[in-house]
């Protein structure tokens, strides 16, 4: 299962902090030449990645959602409740797509 969420901001850090506080999960900052700087929580059967819409090289991660500059990707067998509709300091998280 993969669920994609988005938020209309260009700063992923406050989004990761809000998710960490709301969900009670630890998010670790990571660096990648493909993804750029991103935040990852991988526990309890679900992996949550918070990343920018565009990589540092200019590659777009999700071209179907250009208005959402920060993406939250949830992958795994365990659903994570409380992401859609979460109010963060930079806006509200919206669900964009669900793949099963």
GIHU-V328062 format. One record per residue. N is the residue number from 1. PSI is psi in whole degrees, -180 to 180 (999 if undefined). Layout:
BEGIN
N/PSI  N/PSI
END
This chain:
BEGIN
1/140  2/129  3/133  4/130  5/162  6/162  7/143  8/71  9/166  10/13  11/104  12/-21  13/-51  14/-25  15/-47  16/-41  17/-40  18/-41  19/-42  20/-46  21/-46  22/-41  23/-14  24/30  25/149  26/133  27/132  28/132  29/137  30/161  31/142  32/141  33/-28  34/-48  35/-23  36/-159  37/135  38/170  39/139  40/136  41/122  42/87  43/157  44/30  45/6  46/136  47/126  48/125  49/130  50/119  51/165  52/152  53/-34  54/137  55/166  56/-27  57/-1  58/6  59/136  60/128  61/-37  62/87  63/-19  64/-11  65/63  66/-19  67/-13  68/98  69/-14  70/130  71/146  72/116  73/125  74/122  75/141  76/-176  77/-13  78/121  79/149  80/117  81/150  82/12  83/-54  84/129  85/-2  86/127  87/125  88/171  89/-16  90/10  91/-174  92/136  93/132  94/143  95/133  96/-38  97/150  98/126  99/131  100/999
END
